[in-house]
Amino acid sequence: MRIPEEIRNILYGNYFGYVCTSDKNDQPHLTPVFFIYDENSQKLFFITNDRSKKVKNLSENPNISITIDIRDPVNPFNNEGVMAQGTAAITDKAPIYFLSEETLQLYYDIYHEFKSKYQKVIENKPLGENDVIIQINVEKMVYWKGPHFKSLKFKKDE
Amino acid sequence: MDNEPVKEKKWIYEEIVGRIPPFSLLSYKYSILLQFLLLLVIGITLGFIFDLEQISLLYGSLAILVAVSWSLLILQLAPTLRKFRAPLSKDENELLERYKGILFHKNHYEAVPGLVIFIPFMFYLYYFGTDLLDMWLGKSPHPILLLFVSLLIWDICYRMGLGLWTSVLALWRSIRLKKLAEKRSELEHTPYTELRYLQKLDINNVFFGLISLLLLPLFKTDAFLVVITLFFMSFVTLTSLYSAYIISIVPWLPPDIYNLVNESSFAYIGTSLKGKTHVTPVVYVFDGQKIFFNTSKEAKKLKIMQENNKVAFLIDKRDMSNIYENKAVLFTGEVKIYGIMDIPMHFIDMLAALKLFMKKYPEYTKKYSTSELPKAWQLTPIIARILVEVKPVKIIYWRGAKQISVPV
């Protein structure tokens, strides 16, 4: 399925995503993240510390949602955004020489993407020892502009 | 903070009672009930032995009831203050330690006001020719009766003194706390839970004051004592009300977070239903104490919150040019959704929130009012846009890359 232009523009044109996870008691948790969107796989990725609350929540409940939006404090009709809902996959964490080819490639690709998108902020900072990549397998996207909504359903993997 | 075990803080009377079995074996509520019953039994027995009128028994019971109700209220102070966590501000912590120190001073100053009331009152009763004793006990009562009545009078006076002592100290503490709160920096504050404890104690004292009205029938033949009682009642009630009010306007958020919440325009609300999460931006207002956001009646998040009112609510300041300047605060907890049923009880709150929205987002209000909008978006005050209050249980604050957990 092709993702409509306006959604792609939002996914490519913004730096901050707001990730929501919830624990086994259905208590939500929310954090801002830097993210990247990969058009080929139609997946979103972000990097986080494996001791963070969101990783802990995701190990209890893999459901995840992320919102990326443009906000206009004056005119609500200019508010525009996308919420993607799906499940998260966390890359294995191991010393680099134990990682599978596939994971290594992913790390490499994602990190490069990140570096080009967030050049200004991450400069040459390498991935931290406890950093893991979270991959969001999107099942549904909701797009809004002003009062208008559009909803997209994705086929599940496999 | 020193780590030595906290000594149990007790007032003189409680210390004595706490050492005598069976009172020492009971929790404080049951101990008070037992004292109440014991006094009643003694009073009624004495009444029968000395053949008192029924009205005398009623007067006695009333006095015992007042003393016991006062005990119930005032004895919540020590256990509540014991639960108190230290404020995250050196000055405020010192103030509260000083407050506790004076309140439960080892020299037992708390008994002084009681004595100051008791001694003149006894003189007044025995030497100034009031007919109160006759009214209570009949002509020429037996010395044992007089002894019992004097004991009751001491019980009442001692507690009246405690009422004055605690409400004056509370007012002093509240005024000082409010002043110190204005000088806070960064993350200094006294947590919400602790402020609510203080407020609850003040409200207890309001009731303490009101209960003194029950004494009026005992003094009905003596205009002077009626005036004194009314004066006492007004003093304790008003002092405590004022103290509770001051506590209610002390910010419960430290200045860094207060300013972030106060100055930002948008927030994100995360909800979860059966594990599936949902996150969208919302507009919100902050009145210095409460955080409200707005949602359309048709919104998915509203339907989720109606089933599971646990939320995550995030406010942030984002700046790509300098990420070390980025700040965010996450409130996790519950929401209260205001509906039509809440209008009678919360009308003023709801109206105040609506006004804040109009002030903070004037253009929004204008645009929402136009009728070309879908029904769900039209701003029919209170009804189409649903008002939701965030009630945080936990606060996490990020400054740059640092994550700080802030007690609520």
Contacts between the chains, C-beta under 8 A, distances in Angstrom:
chain1	res1	chain2	res2	distance
A	15	B	318	7.6
A	15	B	320	5.5
A	16	B	318	5.5
A	18	B	268	4.7
A	18	B	270	7.7
A	18	B	279	5.4
A	18	B	314	6.6
A	19	B	279	7.6
A	20	B	270	3.7
A	20	B	271	7.8
A	20	B	272	7.4
A	20	B	277	4.1
A	20	B	278	6.8
A	20	B	279	3.9
A	20	B	312	6.6
A	21	B	277	6.2
A	22	B	270	7.8
A	22	B	272	3.6
A	22	B	275	6.3
A	22	B	277	5.1
A	25	B	310	7.6
A	26	B	272	4.9
A	26	B	273	7.2
A	26	B	274	7.2
A	26	B	275	6.6
A	26	B	308	5.3
A	26	B	310	6.1
A	27	B	272	7.2
A	27	B	310	4.7
A	27	B	312	7.8
A	27	B	332	6.5
A	28	B	270	4.1
A	28	B	271	5.8
A	28	B	272	4.3
A	28	B	277	5.8
A	28	B	310	6.3
A	28	B	311	5.9
A	28	B	312	4.1
A	28	B	332	7.2
A	29	B	270	6.9
A	29	B	312	5.1
A	29	B	330	7.4
A	29	B	332	6.4
A	30	B	268	5.9
A	30	B	270	4.0
A	30	B	279	6.3
A	30	B	312	3.9
A	30	B	313	7.4
A	30	B	314	4.4
A	30	B	330	5.8
A	31	B	314	7.3
A	31	B	328	7.7
A	31	B	330	6.9
A	32	B	314	7.1
A	32	B	316	5.6
A	32	B	318	7.1
A	32	B	326	7.8
A	32	B	328	5.7
A	61	B	275	4.7
A	63	B	272	7.9
A	63	B	275	4.9
A	63	B	276	5.0
A	63	B	277	5.7
A	64	B	277	6.4
A	65	B	270	7.7
A	65	B	276	7.8
A	65	B	277	4.5
A	65	B	278	5.7
A	65	B	279	5.1
A	66	B	279	7.1
A	67	B	268	6.5
A	67	B	279	4.5
A	67	B	280	6.0
A	67	B	281	6.8
A	69	B	281	5.4
A	71	B	265	7.0
A	71	B	266	5.0
A	71	B	281	6.1
A	73	B	265	4.1
A	73	B	266	7.3
A	73	B	361	7.4
A	74	B	363	4.9
A	75	B	363	5.8
A	75	B	367	6.8
A	76	B	283	7.9
A	76	B	361	7.9
A	76	B	363	7.6
A	76	B	364	5.1
A	76	B	367	5.8
A	76	B	368	7.3
A	77	B	367	6.5
A	79	B	281	7.1
A	81	B	280	7.6
A	81	B	281	6.5
A	83	B	278	7.2
A	83	B	279	6.2
A	83	B	280	6.2
A	85	B	276	6.9
A	85	B	277	7.3
A	85	B	278	7.1
A	120	B	320	6.7
A	120	B	321	7.5
A	121	B	320	7.1
A	121	B	323	4.8
A	147	B	373	5.9
A	147	B	374	5.5
A	147	B	376	8.0
A	147	B	377	4.8
